[in-house]
Amino acid sequence: MTVQANFDLALTFSGPDPDLGLPRSPHMAVDHTGGRMQSRKIVAAGAVTLALSVAGCGSGSNRGSGGGSASAGVNPNGPEINPAGDIPDNQAFVRYVSRSGGFSVKVPEGWAQKSTRGAVTFSDKLNSIRVETVPAQSALTVGQATRSEVPKLAAVSQGFRLRSVSSVSRSVGNAVRTLYLADSAPDPVTGKVATDAVERYVFFHKGRDVNLTLTGAKGADNVDPWRIVTDSLRWTR
């Protein structure tokens, strides 16, 4: 809205004060026009400055002039806009059941599914989830993963950069989690290569490992969706 401030200051002095020998303080102005007396408030300098500041702010947000502020065009009721690679907060999840692998896991609804060489991959735009089962004699340790798993990942991942190897707890039990960065596949249109942030979880159960690999764009905030996926793993046999 536009704020307009009109100030009518009338300061009158009636000469020196005979009692103090000093000029009188400003008082209410008197208008004798038409025999009527009208009083006008004296506004302090601080109040004038404040009012002018408010008026300036109000006029700067005037949307009708076409020269409003940058925030004037933001619609708080508009659709959610997610950065590249962010999985929407309202993403629905469905349960995938692997009969041969003896497990089930929740994956985002609507993602493309592809099976190759005993692994299944769910993907959408810049994100993917890959699940596979492999025989194992015992649960993987952080030390074993650092010595044997990390070199294997580095050998098959362009631009591999290890971030951490640690043990984490999920609903189904403990897992070894390896976090690393790697080059993405080239964009099919532009040929550009981006950086992926990868989380790889290894869960052990009854003579087999379930390897759960979550891949997304570096900088994307997918902490909550990835937690939903890894917390949803269940054994079916």
Backbone as CSV, one residue per row, in Angstrom:
resi,resn,N_x,N_y,N_z,CA_x,CA_y,CA_z,C_x,C_y,C_z
1,MET,0.829,-1.180,0.000,0.000,0.000,0.000,0.862,1.227,0.000
2,THR,0.282,2.451,-0.331,1.021,3.695,-0.362,0.699,4.486,0.885
3,VAL,1.733,4.940,1.571,1.537,5.713,2.780,1.899,7.148,2.477
4,GLN,0.989,8.097,2.738,1.240,9.509,2.530,1.192,10.197,3.872
5,ALA,2.163,11.046,4.118,2.201,11.751,5.392,2.122,13.241,5.150
6,ASN,1.149,13.903,5.738,0.999,15.352,5.649,1.291,15.933,7.020
7,PHE,2.192,16.835,7.061,2.587,17.431,8.318,2.302,18.920,8.293
8,ASP,1.611,19.385,9.315,1.282,20.798,9.429,1.803,21.246,10.773
9,LEU,2.968,21.830,10.768,3.609,22.229,12.013,3.403,23.723,12.217
10,ALA,2.884,24.065,13.348,2.698,25.478,13.658,3.331,25.746,14.996
11,LEU,4.460,26.400,15.013,5.163,26.724,16.242,5.065,28.226,16.447
12,THR,4.523,28.617,17.570,4.417,30.054,17.856,5.111,30.346,19.163
13,PHE,5.679,31.487,19.229,6.370,31.933,20.425,5.790,33.290,20.824
14,SER,5.616,33.498,22.071,5.039,34.762,22.513,6.037,35.595,23.283
15,GLY,7.304,35.480,22.887,8.319,36.329,23.469,8.935,35.723,24.706
16,PRO,9.842,36.429,25.335,10.538,35.902,26.502,9.607,35.658,27.649
17,ASP,9.931,34.645,28.426,9.166,34.345,29.626,9.608,35.309,30.717
18,PRO,8.703,36.147,31.224,9.105,37.166,32.196,9.567,36.561,33.502
19,ASP,9.160,35.353,33.810,9.556,34.752,35.083,10.951,34.151,35.032
20,LEU,11.342,33.516,33.909,12.622,32.824,33.808,13.658,33.576,33.012
21,GLY,13.231,34.561,32.280,14.175,35.272,31.431,14.596,34.487,30.234
22,LEU,13.834,33.432,29.859,14.141,32.581,28.716,12.993,32.600,27.740
23,PRO,13.231,32.237,26.472,12.119,32.152,25.507,11.143,31.087,25.937
24,ARG,9.887,31.320,25.687,8.855,30.345,26.008,9.049,29.075,25.156
25,SER,8.623,27.963,25.691,8.618,26.714,24.919,7.508,26.778,23.906
26,PRO,7.611,26.062,22.796,6.527,26.024,21.812,5.245,25.564,22.486
27,HIS,4.111,26.124,22.094,2.828,25.750,22.659,1.815,25.596,21.556
28,MET,0.594,25.340,21.922,-0.447,25.120,20.938,-0.723,26.392,20.167
29,ALA,-0.688,26.292,18.831,-0.953,27.461,18.012,-2.433,27.808,18.065
30,VAL,-2.744,29.050,17.972,-4.121,29.509,18.061,-4.500,30.198,16.769
31,ASP,-5.629,29.792,16.208,-6.153,30.381,14.979,-7.449,31.083,15.318
32,HIS,-7.460,32.398,15.124,-8.638,33.186,15.466,-9.579,33.361,14.297
33,THR,-9.340,32.707,13.179,-10.169,32.887,11.995,-11.600,32.490,12.294
34,GLY,-12.523,33.400,11.975,-13.942,33.113,12.169,-14.323,32.977,13.619
35,GLY,-13.499,33.451,14.533,-13.825,33.376,15.949,-13.671,31.998,16.537
36,ARG,-13.148,31.046,15.780,-12.986,29.668,16.267,-11.532,29.400,16.570
37,MET,-11.289,28.609,17.579,-9.914,28.270,17.961,-9.644,26.830,17.559
38,GLN,-8.613,26.628,16.797,-8.232,25.285,16.348,-6.835,24.971,16.851
39,SER,-6.683,23.806,17.452,-5.374,23.413,17.983,-4.701,22.439,17.029
40,ARG,-3.425,22.592,16.887,-2.623,21.700,16.033,-1.503,21.091,16.858
41,LYS,-1.349,19.783,16.703,-0.313,19.084,17.481,1.073,19.431,16.962
42,ILE,1.976,19.615,17.864,3.379,19.833,17.507,4.077,18.483,17.430
43,VAL,4.642,18.165,16.320,5.256,16.861,16.092,6.753,16.953,16.324
44,ALA,7.282,16.081,17.148,8.717,16.076,17.432,9.493,15.640,16.205
45,ALA,10.770,16.061,16.149,11.588,15.751,14.975,11.759,14.258,14.797
46,GLY,11.878,13.518,15.892,12.019,12.061,15.782,10.809,11.414,15.170
47,ALA,9.617,11.881,15.528,8.398,11.327,14.956,8.297,11.607,13.482
48,VAL,8.748,12.814,13.060,8.731,13.161,11.631,9.615,12.211,10.854
49,THR,10.832,11.952,11.388,11.766,11.046,10.691,11.185,9.648,10.566
50,LEU,10.577,9.140,11.656,9.985,7.804,11.619,8.867,7.714,10.607
51,ALA,7.999,8.743,10.593,6.883,8.720,9.647,7.356,8.741,8.218
52,LEU,8.412,9.539,7.944,8.950,9.596,6.575,9.535,8.256,6.172
53,SER,10.190,7.546,7.139,10.746,6.225,6.828,9.659,5.244,6.481
54,VAL,8.556,5.247,7.244,7.434,4.354,6.961,6.843,4.655,5.604
55,ALA,6.711,5.952,5.291,6.147,6.331,3.993,7.014,5.841,2.859
56,GLY,8.348,5.943,3.042,9.255,5.490,1.986,9.159,4.003,1.764
57,CYS,9.069,3.227,2.881,8.940,1.770,2.745,7.642,1.393,2.064
58,GLY,6.580,2.082,2.406,5.294,1.738,1.812,5.263,1.994,0.337
59,SER,5.844,3.107,-0.091,5.804,3.417,-1.519,6.683,2.477,-2.307
60,GLY,7.768,1.917,-1.669,8.667,1.011,-2.397,8.030,-0.316,-2.699
61,SER,6.970,-0.683,-1.968,6.336,-1.978,-2.213,5.060,-1.850,-3.020
62,ASN,4.890,-0.702,-3.686,3.700,-0.479,-4.480,3.724,-1.375,-5.704
63,ARG,2.818,-2.346,-5.786,2.805,-3.307,-6.893,2.201,-2.713,-8.148
64,GLY,1.430,-1.640,-7.991,0.729,-1.117,-9.158,1.606,-0.337,-10.099
65,SER,2.811,0.041,-9.639,3.648,0.890,-10.473,4.504,0.103,-11.438
66,GLY,4.632,-1.204,-11.230,5.471,-2.019,-12.118,6.925,-1.958,-11.727
67,GLY,7.262,-1.162,-10.685,8.647,-1.061,-10.245,8.803,-1.574,-8.837
68,GLY,8.005,-2.547,-8.423,8.006,-3.077,-7.070,9.272,-3.840,-6.778
69,SER,9.373,-4.304,-5.532,10.548,-5.044,-5.111,10.565,-6.426,-5.740
70,ALA,11.763,-7.106,-5.625,11.914,-8.424,-6.260,10.997,-9.456,-5.638
71,SER,10.691,-9.274,-4.321,9.862,-10.282,-3.657,8.386,-10.134,-3.976
72,ALA,8.013,-9.046,-4.695,6.604,-8.808,-4.961,6.003,-9.897,-5.837
73,GLY,6.838,-10.560,-6.660,6.311,-11.559,-7.585,6.253,-12.957,-7.020
74,VAL,6.663,-13.161,-5.740,6.671,-14.491,-5.151,5.259,-14.865,-4.718
75,ASN,4.803,-16.033,-5.154,3.477,-16.504,-4.793,3.611,-17.577,-3.718
76,PRO,3.246,-17.251,-2.438,3.416,-18.241,-1.372,2.554,-19.470,-1.545
77,ASN,1.526,-19.374,-2.397,0.632,-20.517,-2.621,0.978,-21.285,-3.895
78,GLY,2.101,-20.920,-4.530,2.496,-21.582,-5.770,3.032,-22.978,-5.517
79,PRO,3.254,-23.776,-6.553,3.752,-25.143,-6.390,5.176,-25.159,-5.864
80,GLU,5.532,-26.244,-5.161,6.880,-26.384,-4.616,7.898,-26.505,-5.748
81,ILE,8.993,-25.749,-5.639,10.060,-25.790,-6.632,11.275,-26.426,-5.972
82,ASN,11.719,-27.579,-6.472,12.831,-28.302,-5.879,14.093,-28.101,-6.695
83,PRO,15.248,-27.946,-6.027,16.508,-27.871,-6.749,16.752,-29.154,-7.540
84,ALA,17.630,-29.088,-8.522,17.911,-30.257,-9.361,18.387,-31.425,-8.508
85,GLY,17.731,-32.574,-8.663,18.120,-33.773,-7.936,17.387,-33.978,-6.631
86,ASP,16.700,-32.972,-6.126,15.945,-33.146,-4.884,14.697,-33.989,-5.138
87,ILE,14.480,-35.006,-4.320,13.260,-35.796,-4.391,12.170,-35.018,-3.665
88,PRO,11.007,-34.774,-4.277,9.961,-33.956,-3.648,9.542,-34.495,-2.286
89,ASP,9.148,-33.577,-1.401,8.717,-33.971,-0.062,7.450,-34.831,-0.094
90,ASN,6.631,-34.646,-1.131,5.378,-35.403,-1.207,5.513,-36.688,-2.025
91,GLN,6.750,-37.128,-2.260,6.981,-38.357,-3.018,6.363,-39.560,-2.296
92,ALA,5.575,-40.353,-3.016,4.998,-41.572,-2.452,5.964,-42.736,-2.661
93,PHE,5.912,-43.722,-1.760,6.774,-44.887,-1.835,5.922,-46.162,-1.884
94,VAL,6.421,-47.157,-2.628,5.753,-48.452,-2.721,6.771,-49.538,-2.377
95,ARG,6.283,-50.680,-1.934,7.191,-51.757,-1.517,7.502,-52.696,-2.678
96,TYR,8.781,-52.904,-2.909,9.252,-53.864,-3.909,9.664,-55.138,-3.175
97,VAL,9.205,-56.293,-3.672,9.514,-57.579,-3.041,10.376,-58.407,-3.988
98,SER,11.530,-58.828,-3.495,12.408,-59.710,-4.266,12.251,-61.128,-3.740
99,ARG,11.593,-61.977,-4.526,11.382,-63.369,-4.080,12.691,-64.151,-4.084
100,SER,13.519,-63.911,-5.083,14.784,-64.643,-5.146,15.779,-64.149,-4.107
101,GLY,15.723,-62.839,-3.810,16.678,-62.278,-2.854,16.236,-62.409,-1.406
102,GLY,14.955,-62.698,-1.168,14.467,-62.866,0.189,14.366,-61.565,0.979
103,PHE,14.032,-60.485,0.302,13.908,-59.200,0.994,12.849,-58.342,0.303
104,SER,12.454,-57.277,0.980,11.593,-56.265,0.372,12.105,-54.901,0.808
105,VAL,11.804,-53.882,0.009,12.277,-52.535,0.303,11.347,-51.524,-0.351
106,LYS,11.161,-50.398,0.275,10.337,-49.343,-0.307,11.154,-48.516,-1.293
107,VAL,10.522,-48.206,-2.432,11.159,-47.372,-3.460,10.158,-46.296,-3.897
108,PRO,10.631,-45.189,-4.438,9.714,-44.136,-4.876,8.757,-44.632,-5.956
109,GLU,7.505,-44.310,-5.814,6.487,-44.709,-6.782,6.703,-43.993,-8.105
110,GLY,6.550,-44.745,-9.207,6.653,-44.147,-10.535,8.038,-44.156,-11.138
111,TRP,9.065,-44.562,-10.382,10.413,-44.603,-10.940,10.539,-45.792,-11.894
112,ALA,11.365,-45.613,-12.918,11.578,-46.679,-13.904,12.356,-47.831,-13.270
113,GLN,11.958,-49.061,-13.602,12.591,-50.253,-13.035,13.308,-51.034,-14.131
114,LYS,14.529,-51.477,-13.808,15.309,-52.247,-14.777,16.112,-53.311,-14.041
115,SER,16.086,-54.538,-14.558,16.818,-55.641,-13.932,17.953,-56.086,-14.839
116,THR,19.155,-56.220,-14.260,20.330,-56.679,-15.015,21.257,-57.453,-14.097
117,ARG,21.623,-58.673,-14.511,22.634,-59.481,-13.823,22.371,-59.606,-12.321
118,GLY,21.178,-59.950,-11.952,20.856,-60.187,-10.550,20.622,-58.940,-9.721
119,ALA,20.667,-57.778,-10.346,20.422,-56.527,-9.625,19.224,-55.828,-10.244
120,VAL,18.519,-55.064,-9.443,17.396,-54.278,-9.934,17.673,-52.813,-9.620
121,THR,17.384,-51.953,-10.597,17.643,-50.523,-10.445,16.362,-49.743,-10.664
122,PHE,16.105,-48.785,-9.789,14.972,-47.867,-9.914,15.558,-46.472,-10.124
123,SER,15.117,-45.775,-11.160,15.729,-44.489,-11.475,14.689,-43.459,-11.913
124,ASP,15.043,-42.195,-11.689,14.219,-41.075,-12.127,15.113,-39.850,-12.212
125,LYS,15.282,-39.326,-13.421,16.097,-38.128,-13.650,17.517,-38.330,-13.112
126,LEU,17.895,-37.583,-12.049,19.274,-37.624,-11.564,19.491,-38.615,-10.428
127,ASN,18.449,-39.349,-10.042,18.554,-40.242,-8.890,18.337,-41.704,-9.280
128,SER,18.957,-42.594,-8.509,18.756,-44.020,-8.747,18.959,-44.815,-7.462
129,ILE,18.320,-45.975,-7.423,18.457,-46.926,-6.319,18.773,-48.281,-6.939
130,ARG,19.882,-48.882,-6.544,20.286,-50.183,-7.077,20.365,-51.178,-5.919
131,VAL,19.716,-52.335,-6.098,19.697,-53.358,-5.052,20.157,-54.679,-5.656
132,GLU,21.056,-55.361,-4.954,21.507,-56.683,-5.404,21.851,-57.546,-4.192
133,THR,21.777,-58.840,-4.397,22.163,-59.786,-3.338,23.349,-60.614,-3.813
134,VAL,24.280,-60.865,-2.883,25.459,-61.686,-3.184,25.723,-62.607,-1.998
135,PRO,26.255,-63.795,-2.248,26.569,-64.706,-1.144,27.640,-64.098,-0.232
136,ALA,27.525,-64.379,1.066,28.510,-63.880,2.039,28.544,-64.827,3.226
137,GLN,29.731,-65.013,3.805,29.887,-65.918,4.938,29.604,-65.232,6.273
138,SER,29.837,-63.931,6.338,29.623,-63.193,7.581,29.384,-61.723,7.257
139,ALA,28.966,-61.007,8.275,28.690,-59.581,8.075,29.971,-58.808,7.786
140,LEU,29.894,-57.886,6.870,31.027,-57.045,6.508,31.362,-56.097,7.663
141,THR,32.651,-55.856,7.877,33.088,-54.896,8.897,33.604,-53.632,8.209
142,VAL,33.743,-52.568,8.993,34.258,-51.313,8.443,35.679,-51.501,7.914
143,GLY,36.491,-52.265,8.659,37.867,-52.509,8.217,37.924,-53.285,6.913
144,GLN,37.089,-54.312,6.795,37.059,-55.099,5.566,36.582,-54.252,4.384
145,ALA,35.586,-53.429,4.622,35.077,-52.574,3.554,36.143,-51.593,3.085
146,THR,36.902,-51.053,4.034,37.956,-50.092,3.681,39.060,-50.755,2.866
147,ARG,39.410,-51.984,3.251,40.516,-52.672,2.579,40.121,-53.289,1.251
148,SER,38.900,-53.829,1.153,38.539,-54.582,-0.057,37.441,-53.926,-0.902
149,GLU,36.402,-53.402,-0.252,35.281,-52.834,-1.012,35.634,-51.503,-1.667
150,VAL,36.308,-50.638,-0.932,36.640,-49.307,-1.469,37.500,-49.394,-2.730
151,PRO,38.577,-50.223,-2.783,39.353,-50.336,-4.020,38.512,-50.814,-5.213
152,LYS,37.562,-51.721,-4.948,36.702,-52.197,-6.036,35.810,-51.071,-6.566
153,LEU,35.254,-50.270,-5.657,34.408,-49.146,-6.075,35.221,-48.118,-6.853
154,ALA,36.430,-47.866,-6.402,37.288,-46.886,-7.089,37.640,-47.360,-8.499
155,ALA,37.745,-48.670,-8.676,38.133,-49.211,-9.981,37.021,-49.079,-11.018
156,VAL,35.769,-49.049,-10.569,34.655,-49.012,-11.517,33.936,-47.656,-11.546
157,SER,34.414,-46.698,-10.761,33.748,-45.389,-10.682,34.688,-44.290,-11.148
158,GLN,34.334,-43.611,-12.222,35.142,-42.500,-12.704,35.087,-41.344,-11.699
159,GLY,36.231,-40.733,-11.450,36.282,-39.595,-10.530,35.982,-39.970,-9.092
160,PHE,36.316,-41.194,-8.697,36.003,-41.676,-7.352,36.725,-40.852,-6.287
161,ARG,35.959,-40.419,-5.272,36.532,-39.701,-4.126,35.825,-40.198,-2.862
162,LEU,36.553,-40.915,-2.035,35.977,-41.475,-0.811,35.699,-40.373,0.201
163,ARG,34.526,-40.469,0.837,34.166,-39.518,1.889,34.226,-40.176,3.268
164,SER,33.642,-41.360,3.409,33.706,-42.033,4.714,33.240,-43.477,4.597
165,VAL,33.670,-44.290,5.554,33.183,-45.666,5.724,32.823,-45.812,7.196
166,SER,31.599,-46.237,7.481,31.161,-46.313,8.871,30.091,-47.381,9.034
167,SER,29.811,-47.719,10.304,28.730,-48.653,10.640,27.517,-47.827,11.049
168,VAL,26.358,-48.164,10.501,25.125,-47.440,10.809,24.040,-48.437,11.217
169,SER,23.068,-47.940,11.951,21.961,-48.785,12.410,20.684,-48.411,11.674
170,ARG,19.987,-49.435,11.191,18.700,-49.246,10.554,17.690,-50.209,11.187
171,SER,16.431,-50.096,10.775,15.374,-50.888,11.401,15.646,-52.386,11.339
172,VAL,16.196,-52.861,10.224,16.433,-54.291,10.043,17.716,-54.760,10.725
173,GLY,18.584,-53.829,11.115,19.859,-54.182,11.733,20.972,-53.241,11.303
174,ASN,22.205,-53.633,11.596,23.357,-52.794,11.252,23.785,-52.999,9.801
175,ALA,24.440,-51.991,9.275,24.973,-52.053,7.912,26.264,-51.251,7.861
176,VAL,27.104,-51.582,6.888,28.297,-50.772,6.628,27.952,-49.805,5.502
177,ARG,28.157,-48.521,5.776,27.816,-47.489,4.791,29.088,-46.831,4.269
178,THR,29.200,-46.793,2.942,30.324,-46.116,2.291,29.784,-44.921,1.523
179,LEU,30.295,-43.738,1.833,29.898,-42.512,1.142,31.033,-42.066,0.229
180,TYR,30.699,-41.778,-1.013,31.740,-41.313,-1.937,31.129,-40.459,-3.048
181,LEU,31.998,-39.748,-3.752,31.613,-38.951,-4.922,32.161,-39.629,-6.171
182,ALA,31.455,-39.466,-7.278,31.893,-40.049,-8.551,31.296,-39.250,-9.696
183,ASP,31.899,-39.390,-10.861,31.369,-38.715,-12.049,30.086,-39.391,-12.503
184,SER,29.126,-38.577,-12.926,27.891,-39.131,-13.468,28.111,-39.586,-14.905
185,ALA,27.153,-40.317,-15.426,27.195,-40.642,-16.852,26.997,-39.348,-17.647
186,PRO,27.591,-39.226,-18.830,27.434,-38.010,-19.624,25.970,-37.754,-19.969
187,ASP,25.583,-36.498,-19.942,24.220,-36.142,-20.332,24.000,-36.537,-21.788
188,PRO,22.918,-37.246,-22.111,22.711,-37.718,-23.486,22.536,-36.590,-24.504
189,VAL,22.190,-35.396,-24.054,21.976,-34.269,-24.967,23.201,-33.372,-25.038
190,THR,23.691,-32.939,-23.855,24.803,-31.986,-23.824,26.168,-32.647,-23.713
191,GLY,26.182,-33.905,-23.235,27.452,-34.582,-23.044,28.182,-34.169,-21.772
192,LYS,27.598,-33.277,-20.997,28.249,-32.802,-19.781,28.235,-33.878,-18.698
193,VAL,29.274,-33.875,-17.873,29.406,-34.819,-16.775,29.290,-34.052,-15.466
194,ALA,28.409,-34.500,-14.581,28.222,-33.877,-13.273,28.843,-34.758,-12.188
195,THR,28.704,-34.330,-10.949,29.226,-35.103,-9.820,28.077,-35.722,-9.043
196,ASP,28.151,-37.033,-8.829,27.139,-37.749,-8.059,27.613,-37.960,-6.626
197,ALA,26.662,-37.912,-5.703,26.920,-38.297,-4.322,26.302,-39.676,-4.110
198,VAL,27.109,-40.639,-3.687,26.671,-42.030,-3.609,26.719,-42.521,-2.161
199,GLU,25.658,-43.241,-1.760,25.608,-43.919,-0.466,25.426,-45.410,-0.731
200,ARG,26.354,-46.217,-0.255,26.276,-47.667,-0.462,26.165,-48.377,0.886
201,TYR,25.103,-49.151,1.051,24.846,-49.876,2.295,24.981,-51.374,2.036
202,VAL,25.622,-52.067,2.949,25.747,-53.526,2.865,25.108,-54.124,4.122
203,PHE,23.989,-54.856,3.921,23.281,-55.543,5.007,23.545,-57.047,4.879
204,PHE,23.742,-57.725,5.998,23.989,-59.172,5.981,22.833,-59.908,6.646
205,HIS,22.444,-61.070,6.005,21.384,-61.884,6.599,21.465,-63.310,6.043
206,LYS,21.680,-64.263,6.927,21.628,-65.684,6.596,22.418,-66.058,5.330
207,GLY,23.686,-65.765,5.348,24.573,-66.186,4.265,24.517,-65.339,3.003
208,ARG,23.989,-64.170,3.085,23.965,-63.294,1.898,24.011,-61.817,2.322
209,ASP,24.575,-61.009,1.428,24.591,-59.555,1.589,23.554,-58.943,0.662
210,VAL,22.888,-57.920,1.148,22.060,-57.078,0.284,22.780,-55.744,0.157
211,ASN,23.207,-55.449,-1.054,23.895,-54.184,-1.326,22.889,-53.171,-1.860
212,LEU,22.749,-52.085,-1.140,21.786,-51.045,-1.487,22.567,-49.776,-1.816
213,THR,22.537,-49.364,-3.091,23.310,-48.204,-3.534,22.366,-47.083,-3.963
214,LEU,22.486,-45.936,-3.308,21.636,-44.771,-3.570,22.483,-43.675,-4.202
215,THR,22.086,-43.219,-5.373,22.872,-42.236,-6.118,22.032,-41.018,-6.431
216,GLY,22.597,-39.829,-6.201,21.917,-38.576,-6.508,22.920,-37.491,-6.818
217,ALA,22.431,-36.363,-7.280,23.315,-35.250,-7.621,23.970,-34.675,-6.371
218,LYS,25.234,-34.330,-6.484,25.927,-33.694,-5.363,25.216,-32.384,-5.017
219,GLY,24.961,-32.170,-3.737,24.280,-30.956,-3.296,22.792,-31.111,-3.110
220,ALA,22.217,-32.190,-3.659,20.778,-32.425,-3.490,20.504,-32.861,-2.044
221,ASP,19.371,-32.434,-1.512,19.006,-32.779,-0.142,18.033,-33.955,-0.160
222,ASN,18.605,-35.163,-0.159,17.781,-36.376,-0.182,17.953,-37.204,1.078
223,VAL,18.310,-36.544,2.173,18.542,-37.272,3.425,17.294,-38.036,3.859
224,ASP,16.149,-37.371,3.859,14.916,-38.020,4.320,14.461,-39.162,3.400
225,PRO,14.410,-38.948,2.077,14.015,-40.071,1.203,14.961,-41.266,1.309
226,TRP,16.262,-40.999,1.370,17.212,-42.110,1.479,17.050,-42.838,2.814
227,ARG,16.676,-42.124,3.854,16.445,-42.772,5.144,15.193,-43.649,5.089
228,ILE,14.165,-43.171,4.385,12.956,-43.981,4.222,13.293,-45.309,3.539
229,VAL,14.098,-45.240,2.492,14.461,-46.447,1.735,15.259,-47.411,2.601
230,THR,16.325,-46.909,3.228,17.190,-47.819,3.987,16.515,-48.341,5.260
231,ASP,15.599,-47.576,5.825,14.884,-48.041,7.010,13.774,-49.038,6.668
232,SER,13.417,-49.104,5.392,12.281,-49.954,4.999,12.687,-51.386,4.661
233,LEU,13.989,-51.680,4.604,14.423,-53.024,4.239,13.891,-54.052,5.235
234,ARG,13.329,-55.171,4.678,12.801,-56.248,5.495,13.218,-57.585,4.892
235,TRP,13.447,-58.576,5.745,13.758,-59.932,5.287,12.456,-60.707,5.129
236,THR,12.311,-61.415,4.009,11.105,-62.219,3.788,11.364,-63.708,4.010
237,ARG,12.604,-64.085,4.149,12.941,-65.494,4.478,14.356,-65.568,5.048
